[in-house]
Amino acid sequence: MHIDMLETPAAVVDLDKLEANIKRLQAYLDEHGIANRPHIKTHKIPAIAQMQVAAGAAGITCQKLGEAEIMADAGLDDIFLPYNIMGQSKLERLMALAKRIQLSVTADSEYTIRGLSEAAQQADTTLSVLVECDSGLGRCGVQSPQEASELAKLIVALPGLSFGGLMSYPNSDEMDVFVRETKNLLEPDGIQVERVSGGGTPQMWHAHEHPELTEHRAGMYIYGDRYTLKSGAMTLDDCAFSVIATVVSRPTEDRGILDAGSKTLSSDLLGLDGHGYILEYPEARIVGLSEEHGKVDFSECASRPAIGERVTIIPNHCCPVNNLFNEIVGIRNDEVEVVWPVAGRGALQ
């Protein structure tokens, strides 16, 4: 089937660009001796995760337990789940997963760590736990190397757990300092920090500048989006992911309406002007979204689309857009080669 036969809105991936993006980052990290652990929350598709592992990734990263279960069911192993897992039912699911595959998680509090230990004891298994460190993002993570060292010692002391190292996001100079100071605090107790997991697509080509880093997690690098373009980490030619939409109305000379609204493009702005970049009309601005309509200002364009014309949109943020679709269409030379169900869509628990 030709791409022009797809019903819109459609989320499509250029397979040549996807494969090139996977190979390019893998080669860079291999060159610098850094393990690649790609984040599947971008695509949520087991077949793409298997492509990443086949290219040389050490394993994968999942953001939620449900994602990890889906990936494990598809045969993926060595999964990192950098999230505070708590609550009896989730801990039971986590331990069942830990018995099936090689699994590691993070924690940033004594509460989480003790819950993991109790669950591991009950399941008669051992779980690798990394301490999450806040090195500038202001999200999760312990706030000081002292806190990190105390939690590392607790992990070592409690049954059912093994200390897996330190985790942070995104890579930064502050991360390096944080890790070094934590290592110094742990050295008198003979506790080694063998794994330091960092990440970020915008920072990916600078991973080698962080000597403490042992593995890198990136997600958006396989697809690309406007945010990644703004960061300079990717070029427009690298972007493999786009949304095909149709102009369904032209109420005025300057205004066009697309069949792609917030349920297609998401509402993420990420500091960008408008809700996406239209390849055929680069001067256009997607100025507003309702649920199923995208309002476009074509006033700066030398030519304007006709009703029924199809346009190609690079979204602001590929991760939530991917999650809005049931299927992602893989194309090569404008022909449909594969249709992937988004297996991890909505796996929020």
N, C-alpha and C positions, 0 to 999 in steps of 0.2 A: 504493500500500500504506500502511495506517495504521501508525503507530509501534508499536502494540500487537501487530502481526503479526511484528515482528522477533524472530528467535531471539536469546536472550541467552547470554552477555554481548555487548552491542553498543555500539560507540562511535559516538555521534551528534553532529552539529553542527547547531545552529539557524541556518539560513542568514540569516534577518533580522538576528540578532545578529552573526553573522560579518561581514556586509556593513557593518553600522553601526560595528563596531570598526575595520575597515579605513579607512572614511571619516573617522572621528573622529581617529585619530592622524595621518593624512595631512593633514587640515585644520590641525591644531595645528602640525605641522612646517612646512607651507607658510607659515603665518602668521608664523613666526619665521625664515624663510629657511634652514632646516636641511634638507638632503637626507635623504630616507627610504630606507633600504636594509634592508628587513625580512629577518629570519633565517628561512629555510625549514626549519631543523632541527626546528622545532616541528611542522609539518604534513607535510613531505616530499611534497607533492602539487603537481604542475605547474599544475593548473587554479587552485588557490588562489594560487600565485605569480603567475600571469597576471592574476588579479583585483587583486592588490596593485600590479602594474605599471600596469595600466589605470587605477587610481585615482590614479596620479601618482608612484609610487616610482621613484627614479633607477635602480634595479637591485635585485639581491637578494644576500643573503649565504648561503653554504653553509659547513658546518663540515668536510666531508670531500670529497675529490676525486670519489669516486663519486657523491655528491649533485650536485655541479656538472655532471658528465657527463650525468646523467639530466635535469637541468633544461635543459642546452644542447640535448639531443636533442629536448626538447619545445618548442624555439624561444625559450627565455629567453636574453637577452644581458646584457652588463655584470654579470658575476658577481664578487663579492668572496669570496675564500677565505682567511680569517684563520687560517691554520694553517701550521706548519713542515712543508713538503713535502720529503722526502728519499728517497734510494734510486733506483737507475737506472730501474726499471720505472715507478715513480710519476712521476719527472721526465719520462720520455718521454711518459706519458699527459698530464701537465700541459702540456707544450709542444704536443702535438697539439690540446689544448683551446684554448690561447692563440692558435693559428692560426685557430680557428673563430669565436671570440667575443672581446669585450672582457673581459679578465680581469686581476685584481690579486690579490696574495697578501701575506702577512706573513712576516717572519723576525725572530728575536731573537738570532742568532749568526752569526759569520763563517763557520762550517761550512755553515750553511744557505744563506747568500748566495752563497758560492763554488759550491756545487752548482747553484743556480739559474742562475748566470752561465754555467757550463760547458754546461749543458743548453740554454740559450737560444742560445748560440753554435752548438752542433751543429745546432740546429733552424732556425738563421738567422731568429730572431725576437727581439722585444724584450718583456720582461715588466716590468710595473709592480710594485714591491715597497715595501710600507710596513714601517716598523720598529715592532714591538710593544713597548709600554712597560708595565711593571708599576707601576700607580699605586695599589696597595693590596690587590689580590685575592690575591696570593701564588701565582699560577699561572705561566703563561709570561710572558715580557717582560723586556727589559733593566731593570736595577735603578737606573739613574741617567741623567740627561740627558747626561752625558759619554759614557756607553756608546751612547746613542741617536744622538748626533751623530757618533760614530766610525763606527757602522754606516751611517748615512746617507751619509757621505763615501765609504765603501767601495762602496756601491751606485752612487753617481755615477761612481766611478772604473772600475768593472768593465764590460766589454763585455756587451751583451745585456740590460742592466737599466736601468730608469729609476726614480728615487726618487719614490715615490708619496705619501709623507707619513708620518703617525704614527697608530697605532691603540692603543686601550686599552679596558678593560672592567673594571667598569662605570664610568659617568660619576661623577666625584667632584671635589671641590675640589683634591685632590692631582693629578688629571689636568691641571687647568688650569695649576697651578704647573709641573708636569713639562714640559708643552708649551712654555710661555713660556721656561723656562730652556733647553730644547733649541733653540728658535728663536734665542735670543741667541747660543748657541754656533755655530750654522750661519751666522749673518748675515755674519761676516767673509769667509766663503768664497762668499758670494753664493748659497747654497742656500736656496731657498724651501720652506716647508712649506705647501703649498696645500690639503692635505686632512688633516683630523683626524677620525678615525672613532671614535666612542664608542658606547655602547649600554646596553641593559638595559630590560626592561619595567617593573620596579618604579620605575625612575628616569625613565620616559619623559616625564611631565608637568613635569619639572624641567630638561629638555634646554636650554631657553632661558636657564637661569641659568648656563650654562657658555660664556663668550664665545669660547673657543678651538674649540669644537665646530663642525664643518662638516657632518657627517652622523651619523645615529643609526641603530643597529641594534637592533631589538626583534623577538622571536619570539612570546612567549606572549600578546601583546596581542590577537591575533586570536581566541584560544580562551578564555583565562582559566582559572584553577584556584584551589585553596585558598591556594597560596603567593602568588599575585597578589592575592587578596582580603586576605590578612594584611598585605601591603605598603601597601594603601590605593590602589593604582593602578587597581583595577577594583572594581565592585560585583557583588553576586550577580546582579542583573538583566543585567549585561554578559556574564556567562559563557555562551559559546556551546557549549562542549564538555562532554559528560557521558557516563557509562557507564550503560547500562540493565542491571540484573541481576535475578535471580530469587531469592527466598527458597526454598531447596531443603530446608531442615530447620529444625525448632524443637525441639532436644533437651531444653531446659528452658524455663521460663517467661520467663527473661530473655535467653536466648541464641538467636540466629538464625544460620543459615549461608547465605551467598550463593554463587552459581555464579561468583564473581569473586574470584580469588586473586592471587598475586604475578605470574602470567602475564597478568593483566588490568590490575591497578591499579598495578603496579610496587611496589617496596619502599621508594621514596623517602619519607622523613618530612619533611625540610627544617625540622626544629624544630617540627613540628605534632603535635598529639595525635591519634593514629589515622591511618588510611590513606585517608580520604576523608570527604566531607560528604554525608549522605543527605537529599535535599530533603524527602521525605515524613516523615521522622523526624529532625528537626534535633538532638534530644537524644541520639540514638544515637551509639555510638562503634564504629568498625571497629577492633577491638582486636588483631587478628592475621590474618596471611595465611599459608596454605600455597599450594602451586602452583595449585590449582584451587578452593580454598575460602576464603571470607572470613568470619571470625568476628566477629559483631556483638553488642555488649552493648546491649540495649534496656531495661535496668533503670530508666533515668531517663525513659522515655517514658510518657505517659499512656495510650497505646494501643500495641499491638504487632502486627506484621504476621502474616498467616496464611501457611501453607505455600502456595507457588504465586504469592504476590503479587510484583509487579514494583516495583523501587525505582530511583530516579535518583540517581546518585552524581557529585558534583563531585570529581574526583581531586586529590590533593595537587599533582602535577606533570604537566601535560598532555603535555609533550614525550615522555618515555619511554612513557607510556600509548599515545599515538598510534602510536609505533613498534612496539608489541606487536600491533597489529591489521593484518590484510591489507587491510581495507577500512574506510573511514569513510563513514557514512551521513548525507547531508545532508537535513534535514527542514525543512518550512515548514508552519506550522499543523497540526502533528502528522501530516503526510503525507510520505512519502518522495519527494523530488524528484530526487535524484541519489545514486549510489553511486560513490565515488572509490577506486580502488586506491591504496594507499600506495606510490607508485612508488619512493620512496627508502628504503623500509624495509630495514634491515640493510646499508645502503651505508656501511660503516665503513672502507673502504679507499680 
